[in-house]
């Protein structure tokens, strides 16, 4: 199973672009979905999709949280997450199940992700929220 945490907002207002990287209760808001992914079984890949200017912050988070055996910072040329998803599907690590998390909704829990995966197993696709 693979996960993509999407932390890009190309159309966001200049004052809001850094909100995901601000500290809330002692850690960056963007770290919350990564932390929850640690509790999802069989996660073999985690990609953090974020702007190039956040590469060092993103790599630091991936290194410290390590939600999977294989983590990667991804910067699509135009910051669109679907290009990152398409690139993931073309790699040898492609997985049958891919969890896509919008980091703008940082309160997604591992239990909600597991419920979404159970629903996807029955229907082929699911949106958990």
N, C-alpha and C positions, 0 to 999 in steps of 0.2 A: 504494500500500500504506500502511496505517496501523498504528500501534502504540499500545497502552495499557500503561503501566507502573503496576501497582497497588501502592500503598504505604499501604493502609488496613488496619486490623485492629481493627474496632469491638469485638470480643470479647476483645482481648488484655489481659493483665494490666497494671496501671498501670506496673510497672517495666520492661516490655518495649516499650512503645509508641514509644519513641525510638531503638530499636536501629538502625533503618535509616538514621538521620541521624547516627550516631556515625562518627567517622573511623577507617578501617582503612587502614593503609599510606598515610597522608597525604591521603585523600579520603573523603567520606561513602560509606558502603556503598551507598546508593541510587543513587549516580552510576555504579556499575559496569554495570548493564544499559543505562543511557542511553548510555554510552560504546560498548558493543558494538553498539548499534543504528546508530551512525554508519557501521558497515561493511556494513550491509544495503542493497543497491541498491534504488532506486526507492521509498524511504520518503518519502512526501509529508506525513505528519502524525504527530506524536508527542504523546500526552497523558499527563501525569503525574497520576494519580488519588491524591490525598492529603487528609488532614484540613485544614480551613480554617486551623488554627493553624500549619500548615507552608507556607502560601502564599508568604511571602517567600523561605524556603529553596528551595522548589520552583521558583519563577520564576528565582531566581539560578542554580540548576543548569541549567534549560532554556536560559537565556541563554548560559551559559558553555560548555555542551557542544553545543547545537544539533544534535541528531541528525537533524532534517529541516528542510525549508523553512518548515514551519508547526508550531509547538509551542504547547501550551496546558496550563495548570494547571487541573485539573478537581476540583471538590469536590461530589460528589453530596450531596443533603440528608441522607441517612443513612449516608454513607460506603460504600455498596455499589457495587462495580465494575460489576455488570451493568447498573445504571442509566446509568452513564457509557457503556457499550458501546451501549445502546439509543439514547442521545442522539446518539452518533457516527453511528449508522446513519440518523438522521433529518436529517443535515446535508448540504450540497452537497459536502463533501469526502469523503463516504462512499467507501470503497474496497472492491474485491472481496475483498482479503485483509486480515485484521486479525490482528496478532500481539498476544497478550495475555501479559504477563510478570508473574508474581507477584514483587515485589521482595524477598520473603522468601527467594528463591532467587537470590542475586545473582551466581552464577557461571555463568549462562547465557551462552554464547558466540555470536558472530555465525555461526560454522560450524554450531552446533546449530540456530539459528534458520533458516538456509538449508536445512538438512536437513529441518526441519519443514515449510517452505514447499514443498519438492519433494514430500514425502509428501502434503501437502494438495492439491497440484496433481493428484495421481493419484487421491485418494480423496474430496476435497471438504472434509476436516477432518483435523487431525493434532494430536497432543500430542508436543512434542519435550522431551526431558529428558536 
